[in-house]
Amino acid sequence: MITTSEGVKAGPATTRTIDEPEIDKRSAESPYFGRFTCDVCGDDFAVHRSLTVEQREFTDIETRETWSGLIVVACDRS
């Protein structure tokens, strides 16, 4: 695990590609998903055809609360 500067540990990354059908499906299921900002180009997820992401589990060091997160490492718009 790596420790970030905000007191959060990040587990090992699993890299995968999310293509347009999955982006559309996830955006329909959760309106917030399509509005997340791409870490690479700064555009909303919803305008992309493809995102390469690192999926990680994060843990708050103090509270031990865990959650999954996506970090965009490449996109079709950059």
C-alpha positions as CSV (number, residue, x, y, z in Angstrom):
1,M,0.0,0.0,0.0
2,I,1.1,3.6,-0.7
3,T,0.2,6.4,1.7
4,T,-1.1,9.6,0.2
5,S,-0.5,13.1,1.7
6,E,-4.1,13.2,2.9
7,G,-3.8,10.3,5.4
8,V,-5.2,7.8,3.0
9,K,-3.6,4.5,2.0
10,A,-4.1,3.2,-1.5
11,G,-4.1,-0.5,-2.3
12,P,-2.5,-2.1,-5.4
13,A,-3.9,-0.9,-8.7
14,T,-5.8,-2.9,-11.3
15,T,-5.6,-1.2,-14.7
16,R,-8.5,-1.6,-17.1
17,T,-10.3,0.1,-19.9
18,I,-13.8,1.4,-19.6
19,D,-15.4,1.8,-23.1
20,E,-18.4,3.9,-24.2
21,P,-21.1,1.3,-23.5
22,E,-20.0,0.9,-19.9
23,I,-19.5,4.7,-19.5
24,D,-23.1,5.2,-20.7
25,K,-24.5,2.4,-18.5
26,R,-22.7,3.6,-15.4
27,S,-23.8,7.2,-16.1
28,A,-27.4,6.1,-16.4
29,E,-27.2,4.1,-13.1
30,S,-25.6,7.0,-11.3
31,P,-25.9,10.5,-12.7
32,Y,-22.8,11.6,-10.8
33,F,-20.5,9.1,-12.7
34,G,-20.9,11.0,-16.0
35,R,-20.0,14.2,-14.3
36,F,-16.7,13.0,-12.8
37,T,-13.7,14.9,-14.2
38,C,-11.1,13.1,-16.2
39,D,-7.7,13.3,-14.5
40,V,-6.0,13.5,-17.9
41,C,-7.9,16.0,-20.0
42,G,-10.3,17.7,-17.5
43,D,-13.5,16.8,-19.4
44,D,-16.5,15.0,-17.9
45,F,-16.5,11.2,-18.1
46,A,-19.7,11.3,-20.1
47,V,-18.0,12.8,-23.2
48,H,-15.5,10.1,-23.5
49,R,-15.5,7.0,-25.7
50,S,-12.7,5.3,-23.7
51,L,-11.0,5.7,-20.4
52,T,-8.0,3.7,-19.1
53,V,-8.3,3.6,-15.3
54,E,-6.5,2.3,-12.3
55,Q,-9.0,0.8,-9.9
56,R,-7.8,0.9,-6.3
57,E,-9.2,0.4,-2.8
58,F,-8.5,3.3,-0.5
59,T,-8.4,3.3,3.3
60,D,-8.6,6.3,5.7
61,I,-5.7,5.8,8.1
62,E,-7.5,7.3,11.1
63,T,-11.0,5.8,10.7
64,R,-10.1,2.7,8.7
65,E,-13.0,3.4,6.4
66,T,-12.5,1.9,2.9
67,W,-13.8,2.7,-0.5
68,S,-13.1,1.9,-4.2
69,G,-11.9,4.6,-6.5
70,L,-10.9,5.1,-10.2
71,I,-7.9,7.1,-11.3
72,V,-7.8,7.9,-15.0
73,V,-4.4,7.3,-16.5
74,A,-5.3,7.7,-20.2
75,C,-8.3,8.8,-22.3
76,D,-9.4,9.0,-25.9
77,R,-9.5,12.8,-25.8
78,S,-5.8,13.5,-25.0
